[in-house]
Amino acid sequence: MRRSFDRLAAMVEQFMDRDPFSGHLFVFVNRRADRMKILFWDRSGFCLFYKRLEQGTFHLPSAPGEPLELDVTRLTLVLEGLELSGVVQRKRYRRKTAASVTL
């Protein structure tokens, strides 16, 4: 967890094959799963959030070291200490985007 803005952004490009300037949140968790860094670009610079748990660990739904994609709701649940395996999400309305509408 010693890496900062530039090295984390380079990891996003090299290992995840993603664009760190996309505005997505990129989450990094240490081996003990008690510390988490979240990197994102906000149109004027990188932001880095760091959370250290005093007790317990973060429960991620996949094996350590494997890339995982979560929406903001599920990331919030992980940050709050809830395990995603028992969470059920009910169907909700989603507005069609311009790209999905056929004229």
C-alpha positions in Angstrom: 0.0 0.0 0.0 3.0 2.3 -0.5 2.0 3.3 -4.1 0.6 6.7 -4.7 -1.1 8.5 -7.6 1.3 7.9 -10.5 2.2 4.3 -9.7 -1.4 3.3 -9.1 -2.4 5.0 -12.4 0.4 3.0 -14.2 -0.9 -0.2 -12.6 -4.4 0.5 -14.0 -3.0 0.9 -17.5 -0.5 -2.0 -17.4 -2.2 -4.7 -15.4 -5.9 -3.9 -15.8 -5.7 -2.6 -19.4 -8.0 0.3 -18.5 -7.8 4.1 -18.9 -7.1 5.8 -15.5 -8.5 9.1 -16.9 -12.0 7.5 -17.6 -13.5 8.7 -14.3 -14.1 5.1 -13.0 -13.1 4.2 -9.5 -10.1 1.8 -9.3 -10.0 0.0 -5.9 -6.8 -1.6 -4.5 -6.8 -3.8 -1.4 -3.8 -5.1 0.5 -3.2 -8.8 1.1 -4.6 -8.7 4.7 -7.7 -7.0 3.3 -7.8 -4.4 6.0 -6.7 -1.4 3.9 -8.2 0.0 0.7 -7.2 2.7 -1.7 -9.6 4.1 -4.3 -8.1 6.1 -7.2 -10.1 8.2 -9.7 -9.7 11.1 -12.1 -12.1 14.0 -11.6 -11.4 16.1 -14.8 -8.7 18.2 -13.1 -6.5 15.7 -11.3 -6.3 12.3 -9.5 -8.1 11.8 -6.2 -7.0 9.1 -3.8 -9.1 7.8 -0.9 -7.5 5.6 1.7 -9.4 3.6 4.3 -7.8 1.5 7.1 -9.9 -0.8 9.2 -9.1 -0.9 12.9 -10.8 -4.3 13.2 -11.9 -6.9 10.6 -11.4 -7.1 6.9 -13.1 -6.2 3.7 -15.1 -9.0 2.2 -14.7 -9.0 -1.6 -16.8 -11.4 -3.8 -13.8 -12.7 -5.8 -10.4 -14.2 -5.3 -7.6 -11.8 -4.3 -5.6 -10.5 -7.3 -8.4 -10.9 -9.8 -10.0 -7.8 -11.4 -13.5 -7.3 -10.2 -16.2 -4.8 -11.5 -18.7 -3.4 -9.0 -21.3 -0.7 -9.2 -21.3 2.1 -6.6 -24.0 0.5 -4.5 -22.0 -2.7 -4.0 -18.8 -0.8 -3.4 -20.6 1.1 -0.6 -21.7 -2.2 0.9 -18.1 -3.5 0.9 -16.9 -0.3 2.5 -19.6 -0.7 5.2 -18.5 -4.2 6.0 -21.4 -6.1 4.5 -20.8 -9.4 2.6 -22.2 -9.4 -0.9 -22.9 -13.1 -1.1 -26.1 -12.7 0.9 -27.2 -9.4 -0.6 -30.2 -9.6 -3.0 -30.9 -6.6 -5.2 -34.4 -6.1 -6.4 -35.3 -5.0 -9.9 -35.3 -1.3 -10.5 -36.3 1.0 -13.3 -33.5 2.0 -15.7 -34.0 4.8 -18.2 -32.9 3.9 -21.7 -29.8 5.8 -22.8 -29.5 7.6 -26.1 -27.2 4.9 -27.4 -29.7 2.1 -26.8 -32.7 3.9 -28.3 -33.4 3.0 -32.0 -34.8 5.7 -34.3 
